[in-house]
């Protein structure tokens, strides 16, 4: 249900911020004033945020945008202990890669 999904999202965001704070220190988001508001009106296109994987830290840093979003990840991520479970419970999108 939506309350459970919200709870998992909160745990996910808190866990990501704690990990990044412990591993990388403070995160500064520059240009946040240019981001669309968190609540996208119905009928409007949803924003897309891209973590370019220049390191593992940029993935966690996305949580400092303080916006709702969903990850698109390869299906094998579901097998990562902890990460896969919380992503599944939070409703992220998994794709099957072939080739």
mmCIF file as gemmi writes it, N, C-alpha and C atoms, coordinates in Angstrom:
data_model
loop_
_atom_site.group_PDB
_atom_site.id
_atom_site.type_symbol
_atom_site.label_atom_id
_atom_site.label_alt_id
_atom_site.label_comp_id
_atom_site.label_asym_id
_atom_site.label_entity_id
_atom_site.label_seq_id
_atom_site.pdbx_PDB_ins_code
_atom_site.Cartn_x
_atom_site.Cartn_y
_atom_site.Cartn_z
_atom_site.occupancy
_atom_site.B_iso_or_equiv
_atom_site.pdbx_formal_charge
_atom_site.auth_seq_id
_atom_site.auth_asym_id
_atom_site.pdbx_PDB_model_num
ATOM 1 N N . UNK Axp A 1 ? 0.835 -1.192 0 1 0 ? 1 A 1
ATOM 2 C CA . UNK Axp A 1 ? 0 0 0 1 0 ? 1 A 1
ATOM 3 C C . UNK Axp A 1 ? 0.871 1.243 0 1 0 ? 1 A 1
ATOM 4 N N . UNK Axp A 2 ? 0.281 2.401 -0.201 1 0 ? 2 A 1
ATOM 5 C CA . UNK Axp A 2 ? 1.049 3.628 -0.386 1 0 ? 2 A 1
ATOM 6 C C . UNK Axp A 2 ? 1.761 4.073 0.893 1 0 ? 2 A 1
ATOM 7 N N . UNK Axp A 3 ? 1.201 3.784 2.063 1 0 ? 3 A 1
ATOM 8 C CA . UNK Axp A 3 ? 1.865 4.166 3.313 1 0 ? 3 A 1
ATOM 9 C C . UNK Axp A 3 ? 3.144 3.349 3.497 1 0 ? 3 A 1
ATOM 10 N N . UNK Axp A 4 ? 3.073 2.062 3.195 1 0 ? 4 A 1
ATOM 11 C CA . UNK Axp A 4 ? 4.266 1.218 3.299 1 0 ? 4 A 1
ATOM 12 C C . UNK Axp A 4 ? 5.338 1.659 2.309 1 0 ? 4 A 1
ATOM 13 N N . UNK Axp A 5 ? 4.919 1.962 1.076 1 0 ? 5 A 1
ATOM 14 C CA . UNK Axp A 5 ? 5.875 2.406 0.057 1 0 ? 5 A 1
ATOM 15 C C . UNK Axp A 5 ? 6.541 3.709 0.483 1 0 ? 5 A 1
ATOM 16 N N . UNK Axp A 6 ? 5.749 4.635 1.043 1 0 ? 6 A 1
ATOM 17 C CA . UNK Axp A 6 ? 6.305 5.891 1.539 1 0 ? 6 A 1
ATOM 18 C C . UNK Axp A 6 ? 7.307 5.64 2.653 1 0 ? 6 A 1
ATOM 19 N N . UNK Axp A 7 ? 6.986 4.717 3.556 1 0 ? 7 A 1
ATOM 20 C CA . UNK Axp A 7 ? 7.902 4.39 4.649 1 0 ? 7 A 1
ATOM 21 C C . UNK Axp A 7 ? 9.216 3.839 4.108 1 0 ? 7 A 1
ATOM 22 N N . UNK Axp A 8 ? 9.144 2.978 3.105 1 0 ? 8 A 1
ATOM 23 C CA . UNK Axp A 8 ? 10.368 2.435 2.512 1 0 ? 8 A 1
ATOM 24 C C . UNK Axp A 8 ? 11.174 3.528 1.82 1 0 ? 8 A 1
ATOM 25 N N . UNK Axp A 9 ? 10.495 4.466 1.169 1 0 ? 9 A 1
ATOM 26 C CA . UNK Axp A 9 ? 11.19 5.586 0.524 1 0 ? 9 A 1
ATOM 27 C C . UNK Axp A 9 ? 11.91 6.443 1.552 1 0 ? 9 A 1
ATOM 28 N N . UNK Axp A 10 ? 11.278 6.672 2.692 1 0 ? 10 A 1
ATOM 29 C CA . UNK Axp A 10 ? 11.904 7.473 3.746 1 0 ? 10 A 1
ATOM 30 C C . UNK Axp A 10 ? 13.144 6.763 4.279 1 0 ? 10 A 1
ATOM 31 N N . UNK Axp A 11 ? 13.042 5.46 4.529 1 0 ? 11 A 1
ATOM 32 C CA . UNK Axp A 11 ? 14.193 4.686 5.002 1 0 ? 11 A 1
ATOM 33 C C . UNK Axp A 11 ? 15.31 4.723 3.968 1 0 ? 11 A 1
ATOM 34 N N . UNK Axp A 12 ? 14.946 4.567 2.7 1 0 ? 12 A 1
ATOM 35 C CA . UNK Axp A 12 ? 15.933 4.595 1.619 1 0 ? 12 A 1
ATOM 36 C C . UNK Axp A 12 ? 16.666 5.936 1.577 1 0 ? 12 A 1
ATOM 37 N N . UNK Axp A 13 ? 15.923 7.019 1.618 1 0 ? 13 A 1
ATOM 38 C CA . UNK Axp A 13 ? 16.532 8.354 1.549 1 0 ? 13 A 1
ATOM 39 C C . UNK Axp A 13 ? 17.412 8.631 2.761 1 0 ? 13 A 1
ATOM 40 N N . UNK Axp A 14 ? 16.927 8.281 3.928 1 0 ? 14 A 1
ATOM 41 C CA . UNK Axp A 14 ? 17.719 8.508 5.141 1 0 ? 14 A 1
ATOM 42 C C . UNK Axp A 14 ? 19.005 7.68 5.102 1 0 ? 14 A 1
ATOM 43 N N . UNK Axp A 15 ? 18.874 6.412 4.717 1 0 ? 15 A 1
ATOM 44 C CA . UNK Axp A 15 ? 20.052 5.543 4.636 1 0 ? 15 A 1
ATOM 45 C C . UNK Axp A 15 ? 21.071 6.054 3.636 1 0 ? 15 A 1
ATOM 46 N N . UNK Axp A 16 ? 20.61 6.519 2.486 1 0 ? 16 A 1
ATOM 47 C CA . UNK Axp A 16 ? 21.529 7.044 1.471 1 0 ? 16 A 1
ATOM 48 C C . UNK Axp A 16 ? 22.251 8.285 1.977 1 0 ? 16 A 1
ATOM 49 N N . UNK Axp A 17 ? 21.525 9.179 2.62 1 0 ? 17 A 1
ATOM 50 C CA . UNK Axp A 17 ? 22.154 10.409 3.126 1 0 ? 17 A 1
ATOM 51 C C . UNK Axp A 17 ? 23.161 10.106 4.218 1 0 ? 17 A 1
ATOM 52 N N . UNK Axp A 18 ? 22.86 9.145 5.094 1 0 ? 18 A 1
ATOM 53 C CA . UNK Axp A 18 ? 23.801 8.773 6.16 1 0 ? 18 A 1
ATOM 54 C C . UNK Axp A 18 ? 25.064 8.175 5.544 1 0 ? 18 A 1
ATOM 55 N N . UNK Axp A 19 ? 24.904 7.294 4.571 1 0 ? 19 A 1
ATOM 56 C CA . UNK Axp A 19 ? 26.073 6.677 3.924 1 0 ? 19 A 1
ATOM 57 C C . UNK Axp A 19 ? 26.947 7.714 3.239 1 0 ? 19 A 1
ATOM 58 N N . UNK Axp A 20 ? 26.336 8.622 2.5 1 0 ? 20 A 1
ATOM 59 C CA . UNK Axp A 20 ? 27.107 9.65 1.801 1 0 ? 20 A 1
ATOM 60 C C . UNK Axp A 20 ? 27.792 10.577 2.791 1 0 ? 20 A 1
ATOM 61 N N . UNK Axp A 21 ? 27.085 10.969 3.844 1 0 ? 21 A 1
ATOM 62 C CA . UNK Axp A 21 ? 27.692 11.845 4.855 1 0 ? 21 A 1
ATOM 63 C C . UNK Axp A 21 ? 28.891 11.163 5.499 1 0 ? 21 A 1
ATOM 64 N N . UNK Axp A 22 ? 28.784 9.857 5.742 1 0 ? 22 A 1
ATOM 65 C CA . UNK Axp A 22 ? 29.885 9.126 6.379 1 0 ? 22 A 1
ATOM 66 C C . UNK Axp A 22 ? 31.055 8.916 5.431 1 0 ? 22 A 1
ATOM 67 N N . UNK Axp A 23 ? 30.784 8.678 4.152 1 0 ? 23 A 1
ATOM 68 C CA . UNK Axp A 23 ? 31.853 8.358 3.206 1 0 ? 23 A 1
ATOM 69 C C . UNK Axp A 23 ? 32.442 9.572 2.51 1 0 ? 23 A 1
ATOM 70 N N . UNK Axp A 24 ? 31.609 10.592 2.273 1 0 ? 24 A 1
ATOM 71 C CA . UNK Axp A 24 ? 32.069 11.705 1.449 1 0 ? 24 A 1
ATOM 72 C C . UNK Axp A 24 ? 32.061 13.046 2.161 1 0 ? 24 A 1
ATOM 73 N N . UNK Axp A 25 ? 31.306 13.145 3.238 1 0 ? 25 A 1
ATOM 74 C CA . UNK Axp A 25 ? 31.205 14.435 3.918 1 0 ? 25 A 1
ATOM 75 C C . UNK Axp A 25 ? 30.033 15.237 3.411 1 0 ? 25 A 1
ATOM 76 N N . UNK Axp A 26 ? 30.049 16.533 3.639 1 0 ? 26 A 1
ATOM 77 C CA . UNK Axp A 26 ? 28.91 17.372 3.247 1 0 ? 26 A 1
ATOM 78 C C . UNK Axp A 26 ? 28.688 17.384 1.731 1 0 ? 26 A 1
ATOM 79 N N . UNK Axp A 27 ? 27.43 17.46 1.347 1 0 ? 27 A 1
ATOM 80 C CA . UNK Axp A 27 ? 27.054 17.542 -0.068 1 0 ? 27 A 1
ATOM 81 C C . UNK Axp A 27 ? 26.45 18.918 -0.303 1 0 ? 27 A 1
ATOM 82 N N . UNK Axp A 28 ? 26.914 19.595 -1.345 1 0 ? 28 A 1
ATOM 83 C CA . UNK Axp A 28 ? 26.385 20.898 -1.718 1 0 ? 28 A 1
ATOM 84 C C . UNK Axp A 28 ? 25.747 20.769 -3.091 1 0 ? 28 A 1
ATOM 85 N N . UNK Axp A 29 ? 24.477 21.139 -3.19 1 0 ? 29 A 1
ATOM 86 C CA . UNK Axp A 29 ? 23.774 21.121 -4.473 1 0 ? 29 A 1
ATOM 87 C C . UNK Axp A 29 ? 23.796 22.538 -5.021 1 0 ? 29 A 1
ATOM 88 N N . UNK Axp A 30 ? 24.42 22.704 -6.169 1 0 ? 30 A 1
ATOM 89 C CA . UNK Axp A 30 ? 24.467 24.02 -6.81 1 0 ? 30 A 1
ATOM 90 C C . UNK Axp A 30 ? 23.419 24.075 -7.905 1 0 ? 30 A 1
ATOM 91 N N . UNK Axp A 31 ? 22.736 25.2 -8.007 1 0 ? 31 A 1
ATOM 92 C CA . UNK Axp A 31 ? 21.734 25.379 -9.047 1 0 ? 31 A 1
ATOM 93 C C . UNK Axp A 31 ? 20.373 24.814 -8.698 1 0 ? 31 A 1
ATOM 94 N N . UNK Axp A 32 ? 20.127 24.51 -7.414 1 0 ? 32 A 1
ATOM 95 C CA . UNK Axp A 32 ? 18.839 23.937 -6.999 1 0 ? 32 A 1
ATOM 96 C C . UNK Axp A 32 ? 17.669 24.849 -7.346 1 0 ? 32 A 1
ATOM 97 N N . UNK Axp A 33 ? 17.935 26.141 -7.449 1 0 ? 33 A 1
ATOM 98 C CA . UNK Axp A 33 ? 16.855 27.075 -7.785 1 0 ? 33 A 1
ATOM 99 C C . UNK Axp A 33 ? 16.324 26.846 -9.207 1 0 ? 33 A 1
ATOM 100 N N . UNK Axp A 34 ? 17.071 26.128 -10.03 1 0 ? 34 A 1
ATOM 101 C CA . UNK Axp A 34 ? 16.651 25.859 -11.4 1 0 ? 34 A 1
ATOM 102 C C . UNK Axp A 34 ? 15.843 24.559 -11.52 1 0 ? 34 A 1
ATOM 103 N N . UNK Axp A 35 ? 15.746 23.802 -10.441 1 0 ? 35 A 1
ATOM 104 C CA . UNK Axp A 35 ? 14.984 22.556 -10.467 1 0 ? 35 A 1
ATOM 105 C C . UNK Axp A 35 ? 13.493 22.845 -10.431 1 0 ? 35 A 1
ATOM 106 N N . UNK Axp A 36 ? 12.692 22.001 -11.072 1 0 ? 36 A 1
ATOM 107 C CA . UNK Axp A 36 ? 11.24 22.184 -10.965 1 0 ? 36 A 1
ATOM 108 C C . UNK Axp A 36 ? 10.789 21.893 -9.536 1 0 ? 36 A 1
ATOM 109 N N . UNK Axp A 37 ? 9.614 22.385 -9.147 1 0 ? 37 A 1
ATOM 110 C CA . UNK Axp A 37 ? 9.126 22.096 -7.804 1 0 ? 37 A 1
ATOM 111 C C . UNK Axp A 37 ? 8.954 20.597 -7.599 1 0 ? 37 A 1
ATOM 112 N N . UNK Axp A 38 ? 8.995 20.168 -6.345 1 0 ? 38 A 1
ATOM 113 C CA . UNK Axp A 38 ? 8.905 18.743 -6.04 1 0 ? 38 A 1
ATOM 114 C C . UNK Axp A 38 ? 7.577 18.159 -6.504 1 0 ? 38 A 1
ATOM 115 N N . UNK Axp A 39 ? 6.504 18.881 -6.341 1 0 ? 39 A 1
ATOM 116 C CA . UNK Axp A 39 ? 5.181 18.381 -6.721 1 0 ? 39 A 1
ATOM 117 C C . UNK Axp A 39 ? 4.887 18.776 -8.17 1 0 ? 39 A 1
ATOM 118 N N . UNK Axp A 40 ? 5.132 17.859 -9.104 1 0 ? 40 A 1
ATOM 119 C CA . UNK Axp A 40 ? 4.85 18.127 -10.51 1 0 ? 40 A 1
ATOM 120 C C . UNK Axp A 40 ? 3.343 18.052 -10.723 1 0 ? 40 A 1
ATOM 121 N N . UNK Axp A 41 ? 2.726 19.104 -11.285 1 0 ? 41 A 1
ATOM 122 C CA . UNK Axp A 41 ? 1.272 19.086 -11.502 1 0 ? 41 A 1
ATOM 123 C C . UNK Axp A 41 ? 0.862 17.95 -12.438 1 0 ? 41 A 1
ATOM 124 N N . UNK Axp A 42 ? -0.331 17.377 -12.222 1 0 ? 42 A 1
ATOM 125 C CA . UNK Axp A 42 ? -0.81 16.321 -13.118 1 0 ? 42 A 1
ATOM 126 C C . UNK Axp A 42 ? -0.838 16.813 -14.564 1 0 ? 42 A 1
ATOM 127 N N . UNK Axp A 43 ? -0.459 15.931 -15.462 1 0 ? 43 A 1
ATOM 128 C CA . UNK Axp A 43 ? -0.457 16.287 -16.877 1 0 ? 43 A 1
ATOM 129 C C . UNK Axp A 43 ? 0.841 16.92 -17.344 1 0 ? 43 A 1
ATOM 130 N N . UNK Axp A 44 ? 1.697 17.299 -16.42 1 0 ? 44 A 1
ATOM 131 C CA . UNK Axp A 44 ? 2.988 17.881 -16.778 1 0 ? 44 A 1
ATOM 132 C C . UNK Axp A 44 ? 4.034 16.768 -16.842 1 0 ? 44 A 1
ATOM 133 N N . UNK Axp A 45 ? 5.011 16.899 -17.728 1 0 ? 45 A 1
ATOM 134 C CA . UNK Axp A 45 ? 6.048 15.865 -17.784 1 0 ? 45 A 1
ATOM 135 C C . UNK Axp A 45 ? 6.868 15.849 -16.5 1 0 ? 45 A 1
ATOM 136 N N . UNK Axp A 46 ? 7.201 14.668 -16.053 1 0 ? 46 A 1
ATOM 137 C CA . UNK Axp A 46 ? 8.018 14.522 -14.848 1 0 ? 46 A 1
ATOM 138 C C . UNK Axp A 46 ? 9.47 14.828 -15.182 1 0 ? 46 A 1
ATOM 139 N N . UNK Axp A 47 ? 10.193 15.442 -14.277 1 0 ? 47 A 1
ATOM 140 C CA . UNK Axp A 47 ? 11.609 15.702 -14.541 1 0 ? 47 A 1
ATOM 141 C C . UNK Axp A 47 ? 12.417 14.402 -14.512 1 0 ? 47 A 1
ATOM 142 N N . UNK Axp A 48 ? 13.545 14.417 -15.175 1 0 ? 48 A 1
ATOM 143 C CA . UNK Axp A 48 ? 14.452 13.278 -15.18 1 0 ? 48 A 1
ATOM 144 C C . UNK Axp A 48 ? 15.77 13.738 -14.575 1 0 ? 48 A 1
ATOM 145 N N . UNK Axp A 49 ? 16.218 13.032 -13.554 1 0 ? 49 A 1
ATOM 146 C CA . UNK Axp A 49 ? 17.504 13.316 -12.929 1 0 ? 49 A 1
ATOM 147 C C . UNK Axp A 49 ? 18.447 12.177 -13.296 1 0 ? 49 A 1
ATOM 148 N N . UNK Axp A 50 ? 19.646 12.507 -13.718 1 0 ? 50 A 1
ATOM 149 C CA . UNK Axp A 50 ? 20.59 11.497 -14.172 1 0 ? 50 A 1
ATOM 150 C C . UNK Axp A 50 ? 21.829 11.511 -13.289 1 0 ? 50 A 1
ATOM 151 N N . UNK Axp A 51 ? 22.142 10.343 -12.732 1 0 ? 51 A 1
ATOM 152 C CA . UNK Axp A 51 ? 23.407 10.162 -12.015 1 0 ? 51 A 1
ATOM 153 C C . UNK Axp A 51 ? 24.344 9.476 -13.003 1 0 ? 51 A 1
ATOM 154 N N . UNK Axp A 52 ? 25.429 10.134 -13.353 1 0 ? 52 A 1
ATOM 155 C CA . UNK Axp A 52 ? 26.263 9.641 -14.447 1 0 ? 52 A 1
ATOM 156 C C . UNK Axp A 52 ? 27.262 8.566 -14.04 1 0 ? 52 A 1
ATOM 157 N N . UNK Axp A 53 ? 27.24 8.144 -12.804 1 0 ? 53 A 1
ATOM 158 C CA . UNK Axp A 53 ? 28.123 7.077 -12.324 1 0 ? 53 A 1
ATOM 159 C C . UNK Axp A 53 ? 29.604 7.395 -12.505 1 0 ? 53 A 1
ATOM 160 N N . UNK Axp A 54 ? 29.975 8.66 -12.371 1 0 ? 54 A 1
ATOM 161 C CA . UNK Axp A 54 ? 31.405 8.949 -12.401 1 0 ? 54 A 1
ATOM 162 C C . UNK Axp A 54 ? 32.056 8.376 -11.138 1 0 ? 54 A 1
ATOM 163 N N . UNK Axp A 55 ? 31.25 8.122 -10.129 1 0 ? 55 A 1
ATOM 164 C CA . UNK Axp A 55 ? 31.675 7.383 -8.934 1 0 ? 55 A 1
ATOM 165 C C . UNK Axp A 55 ? 30.415 6.822 -8.291 1 0 ? 55 A 1
ATOM 166 N N . UNK Axp A 56 ? 30.566 6.023 -7.261 1 0 ? 56 A 1
ATOM 167 C CA . UNK Axp A 56 ? 29.4 5.502 -6.538 1 0 ? 56 A 1
ATOM 168 C C . UNK Axp A 56 ? 28.744 6.583 -5.692 1 0 ? 56 A 1
ATOM 169 N N . UNK Axp A 57 ? 29.476 7.619 -5.395 1 0 ? 57 A 1
ATOM 170 C CA . UNK Axp A 57 ? 28.955 8.675 -4.53 1 0 ? 57 A 1
ATOM 171 C C . UNK Axp A 57 ? 27.903 9.517 -5.241 1 0 ? 57 A 1
ATOM 172 N N . UNK Axp A 58 ? 28.027 9.704 -6.557 1 0 ? 58 A 1
ATOM 173 C CA . UNK Axp A 58 ? 27.041 10.543 -7.242 1 0 ? 58 A 1
ATOM 174 C C . UNK Axp A 58 ? 25.642 9.954 -7.184 1 0 ? 58 A 1
ATOM 175 N N . UNK Axp A 59 ? 25.533 8.623 -7.1 1 0 ? 59 A 1
ATOM 176 C CA . UNK Axp A 59 ? 24.22 7.982 -6.977 1 0 ? 59 A 1
ATOM 177 C C . UNK Axp A 59 ? 23.559 8.41 -5.663 1 0 ? 59 A 1
ATOM 178 N N . UNK Axp A 60 ? 24.284 8.35 -4.567 1 0 ? 60 A 1
ATOM 179 C CA . UNK Axp A 60 ? 23.742 8.759 -3.272 1 0 ? 60 A 1
ATOM 180 C C . UNK Axp A 60 ? 23.519 10.251 -3.169 1 0 ? 60 A 1
ATOM 181 N N . UNK Axp A 61 ? 24.324 11.015 -3.883 1 0 ? 61 A 1
ATOM 182 C CA . UNK Axp A 61 ? 24.188 12.474 -3.814 1 0 ? 61 A 1
ATOM 183 C C . UNK Axp A 61 ? 22.866 12.952 -4.402 1 0 ? 61 A 1
ATOM 184 N N . UNK Axp A 62 ? 22.258 12.174 -5.279 1 0 ? 62 A 1
ATOM 185 C CA . UNK Axp A 62 ? 20.967 12.552 -5.866 1 0 ? 62 A 1
ATOM 186 C C . UNK Axp A 62 ? 19.91 12.717 -4.769 1 0 ? 62 A 1
ATOM 187 N N . UNK Axp A 63 ? 20.054 11.996 -3.673 1 0 ? 63 A 1
ATOM 188 C CA . UNK Axp A 63 ? 19.078 12.1 -2.582 1 0 ? 63 A 1
ATOM 189 C C . UNK Axp A 63 ? 19.103 13.477 -1.923 1 0 ? 63 A 1
ATOM 190 N N . UNK Axp A 64 ? 20.165 14.225 -2.126 1 0 ? 64 A 1
ATOM 191 C CA . UNK Axp A 64 ? 20.249 15.579 -1.564 1 0 ? 64 A 1
ATOM 192 C C . UNK Axp A 64 ? 19.469 16.602 -2.388 1 0 ? 64 A 1
ATOM 193 N N . UNK Axp A 65 ? 18.85 16.179 -3.48 1 0 ? 65 A 1
ATOM 194 C CA . UNK Axp A 65 ? 17.964 17.077 -4.226 1 0 ? 65 A 1
ATOM 195 C C . UNK Axp A 65 ? 16.657 17.289 -3.463 1 0 ? 65 A 1
ATOM 196 N N . UNK Axp A 66 ? 16.358 16.376 -2.526 1 0 ? 66 A 1
ATOM 197 C CA . UNK Axp A 66 ? 15.121 16.427 -1.74 1 0 ? 66 A 1
ATOM 198 C C . UNK Axp A 66 ? 13.899 16.48 -2.649 1 0 ? 66 A 1
ATOM 199 N N . UNK Axp A 67 ? 13.908 15.603 -3.656 1 0 ? 67 A 1
ATOM 200 C CA . UNK Axp A 67 ? 12.802 15.471 -4.593 1 0 ? 67 A 1
ATOM 201 C C . UNK Axp A 67 ? 12.404 14.004 -4.655 1 0 ? 67 A 1
ATOM 202 N N . UNK Axp A 68 ? 11.144 13.755 -4.967 1 0 ? 68 A 1
ATOM 203 C CA . UNK Axp A 68 ? 10.709 12.38 -5.192 1 0 ? 68 A 1
ATOM 204 C C . UNK Axp A 68 ? 11.195 11.955 -6.569 1 0 ? 68 A 1
ATOM 205 N N . UNK Axp A 69 ? 11.685 10.746 -6.674 1 0 ? 69 A 1
ATOM 206 C CA . UNK Axp A 69 ? 12.143 10.218 -7.953 1 0 ? 69 A 1
ATOM 207 C C . UNK Axp A 69 ? 12.171 8.705 -7.881 1 0 ? 69 A 1
ATOM 208 N N . UNK Axp A 70 ? 12.331 8.085 -9.009 1 0 ? 70 A 1
ATOM 209 C CA . UNK Axp A 70 ? 12.489 6.638 -9.091 1 0 ? 70 A 1
ATOM 210 C C . UNK Axp A 70 ? 13.745 6.339 -9.895 1 0 ? 70 A 1
ATOM 211 N N . UNK Axp A 71 ? 14.48 5.342 -9.439 1 0 ? 71 A 1
ATOM 212 C CA . UNK Axp A 71 ? 15.641 4.875 -10.178 1 0 ? 71 A 1
ATOM 213 C C . UNK Axp A 71 ? 15.191 3.924 -11.266 1 0 ? 71 A 1
ATOM 214 N N . UNK Axp A 72 ? 15.933 3.892 -12.351 1 0 ? 72 A 1
ATOM 215 C CA . UNK Axp A 72 ? 15.823 2.838 -13.348 1 0 ? 72 A 1
ATOM 216 C C . UNK Axp A 72 ? 17.123 2.069 -13.233 1 0 ? 72 A 1
ATOM 217 N N . UNK Axp A 73 ? 17.014 0.783 -12.905 1 0 ? 73 A 1
ATOM 218 C CA . UNK Axp A 73 ? 18.207 -0.024 -12.662 1 0 ? 73 A 1
ATOM 219 C C . UNK Axp A 73 ? 18.088 -1.366 -13.368 1 0 ? 73 A 1
ATOM 220 N N . UNK Axp A 74 ? 19.228 -1.958 -13.643 1 0 ? 74 A 1
ATOM 221 C CA . UNK Axp A 74 ? 19.187 -3.292 -14.235 1 0 ? 74 A 1
ATOM 222 C C . UNK Axp A 74 ? 18.638 -4.276 -13.202 1 0 ? 74 A 1
ATOM 223 N N . UNK Axp A 75 ? 17.958 -5.292 -13.68 1 0 ? 75 A 1
ATOM 224 C CA . UNK Axp A 75 ? 17.252 -6.228 -12.822 1 0 ? 75 A 1
ATOM 225 C C . UNK Axp A 75 ? 18.18 -6.936 -11.842 1 0 ? 75 A 1
ATOM 226 N N . UNK Axp A 76 ? 19.437 -7.117 -12.189 1 0 ? 76 A 1
ATOM 227 C CA . UNK Axp A 76 ? 20.367 -7.828 -11.305 1 0 ? 76 A 1
ATOM 228 C C . UNK Axp A 76 ? 20.628 -7.073 -10 1 0 ? 76 A 1
ATOM 229 N N . UNK Axp A 77 ? 20.296 -5.774 -9.954 1 0 ? 77 A 1
ATOM 230 C CA . UNK Axp A 77 ? 20.464 -4.996 -8.722 1 0 ? 77 A 1
ATOM 231 C C . UNK Axp A 77 ? 19.572 -5.549 -7.611 1 0 ? 77 A 1
ATOM 232 N N . UNK Axp A 78 ? 18.48 -6.198 -7.977 1 0 ? 78 A 1
ATOM 233 C CA . UNK Axp A 78 ? 17.587 -6.751 -6.954 1 0 ? 78 A 1
ATOM 234 C C . UNK Axp A 78 ? 18.285 -7.8 -6.099 1 0 ? 78 A 1
ATOM 235 N N . UNK Axp A 79 ? 19.381 -8.366 -6.58 1 0 ? 79 A 1
ATOM 236 C CA . UNK Axp A 79 ? 20.105 -9.383 -5.824 1 0 ? 79 A 1
ATOM 237 C C . UNK Axp A 79 ? 21.152 -8.81 -4.875 1 0 ? 79 A 1
ATOM 238 N N . UNK Axp A 80 ? 21.36 -7.504 -4.892 1 0 ? 80 A 1
ATOM 239 C CA . UNK Axp A 80 ? 22.301 -6.89 -3.956 1 0 ? 80 A 1
ATOM 240 C C . UNK Axp A 80 ? 21.668 -6.846 -2.564 1 0 ? 80 A 1
ATOM 241 N N . UNK Axp A 81 ? 22.327 -7.402 -1.564 1 0 ? 81 A 1
ATOM 242 C CA . UNK Axp A 81 ? 21.741 -7.424 -0.22 1 0 ? 81 A 1
ATOM 243 C C . UNK Axp A 81 ? 21.42 -6.013 0.278 1 0 ? 81 A 1
ATOM 244 N N . UNK Axp A 82 ? 20.22 -5.826 0.766 1 0 ? 82 A 1
ATOM 245 C CA . UNK Axp A 82 ? 19.797 -4.532 1.297 1 0 ? 82 A 1
ATOM 246 C C . UNK Axp A 82 ? 19.364 -3.577 0.214 1 0 ? 82 A 1
ATOM 247 N N . UNK Axp A 83 ? 20.245 -3.279 -0.704 1 0 ? 83 A 1
ATOM 248 C CA . UNK Axp A 83 ? 19.962 -2.317 -1.773 1 0 ? 83 A 1
ATOM 249 C C . UNK Axp A 83 ? 18.803 -2.799 -2.643 1 0 ? 83 A 1
ATOM 250 N N . UNK Axp A 84 ? 18.875 -4.037 -3.099 1 0 ? 84 A 1
ATOM 251 C CA . UNK Axp A 84 ? 17.836 -4.577 -3.965 1 0 ? 84 A 1
ATOM 252 C C . UNK Axp A 84 ? 16.476 -4.62 -3.288 1 0 ? 84 A 1
ATOM 253 N N . UNK Axp A 85 ? 16.46 -5.026 -2.027 1 0 ? 85 A 1
ATOM 254 C CA . UNK Axp A 85 ? 15.193 -5.12 -1.308 1 0 ? 85 A 1
ATOM 255 C C . UNK Axp A 85 ? 14.549 -3.758 -1.117 1 0 ? 85 A 1
ATOM 256 N N . UNK Axp A 86 ? 15.329 -2.781 -0.678 1 0 ? 86 A 1
ATOM 257 C CA . UNK Axp A 86 ? 14.735 -1.463 -0.417 1 0 ? 86 A 1
ATOM 258 C C . UNK Axp A 86 ? 14.308 -0.802 -1.725 1 0 ? 86 A 1
ATOM 259 N N . UNK Axp A 87 ? 15.067 -1.03 -2.812 1 0 ? 87 A 1
ATOM 260 C CA . UNK Axp A 87 ? 14.661 -0.471 -4.102 1 0 ? 87 A 1
ATOM 261 C C . UNK Axp A 87 ? 13.353 -1.1 -4.575 1 0 ? 87 A 1
ATOM 262 N N . UNK Axp A 88 ? 13.234 -2.4 -4.402 1 0 ? 88 A 1
ATOM 263 C CA . UNK Axp A 88 ? 12.001 -3.088 -4.789 1 0 ? 88 A 1
ATOM 264 C C . UNK Axp A 88 ? 10.818 -2.59 -3.956 1 0 ? 88 A 1
ATOM 265 N N . UNK Axp A 89 ? 11.002 -2.516 -2.654 1 0 ? 89 A 1
ATOM 266 C CA . UNK Axp A 89 ? 9.921 -2.083 -1.771 1 0 ? 89 A 1
ATOM 267 C C . UNK Axp A 89 ? 9.552 -0.619 -1.981 1 0 ? 89 A 1
ATOM 268 N N . UNK Axp A 90 ? 10.484 0.195 -2.471 1 0 ? 90 A 1
ATOM 269 C CA . UNK Axp A 90 ? 10.211 1.615 -2.715 1 0 ? 90 A 1
ATOM 270 C C . UNK Axp A 90 ? 9.594 1.861 -4.088 1 0 ? 90 A 1
ATOM 271 N N . UNK Axp A 91 ? 9.487 0.815 -4.902 1 0 ? 91 A 1
ATOM 272 C CA . UNK Axp A 91 ? 8.799 0.945 -6.184 1 0 ? 91 A 1
ATOM 273 C C . UNK Axp A 91 ? 9.65 1.449 -7.331 1 0 ? 91 A 1
ATOM 274 N N . UNK Axp A 92 ? 10.965 1.22 -7.272 1 0 ? 92 A 1
ATOM 275 C CA . UNK Axp A 92 ? 11.815 1.639 -8.379 1 0 ? 92 A 1
ATOM 276 C C . UNK Axp A 92 ? 11.606 0.717 -9.576 1 0 ? 92 A 1
ATOM 277 N N . UNK Axp A 93 ? 12.109 1.115 -10.73 1 0 ? 93 A 1
ATOM 278 C CA . UNK Axp A 93 ? 11.874 0.401 -11.981 1 0 ? 93 A 1
ATOM 279 C C . UNK Axp A 93 ? 13.104 -0.432 -12.32 1 0 ? 93 A 1
ATOM 280 N N . UNK Axp A 94 ? 12.875 -1.717 -12.589 1 0 ? 94 A 1
ATOM 281 C CA . UNK Axp A 94 ? 13.967 -2.608 -12.971 1 0 ? 94 A 1
ATOM 282 C C . UNK Axp A 94 ? 13.763 -3.054 -14.399 1 0 ? 94 A 1
ATOM 283 N N . UNK Axp A 95 ? 14.866 -3.097 -15.148 1 0 ? 95 A 1
ATOM 284 C CA . UNK Axp A 95 ? 14.794 -3.532 -16.545 1 0 ? 95 A 1
ATOM 285 C C . UNK Axp A 95 ? 15.699 -4.738 -16.737 1 0 ? 95 A 1
ATOM 286 N N . UNK Axp A 96 ? 15.283 -5.612 -17.631 1 0 ? 96 A 1
ATOM 287 C CA . UNK Axp A 96 ? 16.089 -6.78 -17.964 1 0 ? 96 A 1
ATOM 288 C C . UNK Axp A 96 ? 16.967 -6.417 -19.145 1 0 ? 96 A 1
ATOM 289 N N . UNK Axp A 97 ? 18.272 -6.461 -18.918 1 0 ? 97 A 1
ATOM 290 C CA . UNK Axp A 97 ? 19.212 -6.13 -19.988 1 0 ? 97 A 1
ATOM 291 C C . UNK Axp A 97 ? 19.628 -7.407 -20.687 1 0 ? 97 A 1
ATOM 292 N N . UNK Axp A 98 ? 19.707 -7.35 -21.988 1 0 ? 98 A 1
ATOM 293 C CA . UNK Axp A 98 ? 20.181 -8.488 -22.772 1 0 ? 98 A 1
ATOM 294 C C . UNK Axp A 98 ? 21.256 -8.011 -23.732 1 0 ? 98 A 1
ATOM 295 N N . UNK Axp A 99 ? 22.064 -8.954 -24.158 1 0 ? 99 A 1
ATOM 296 C CA . UNK Axp A 99 ? 23.05 -8.599 -25.174 1 0 ? 99 A 1
ATOM 297 C C . UNK Axp A 99 ? 24.43 -8.498 -24.726 1 0 ? 99 A 1
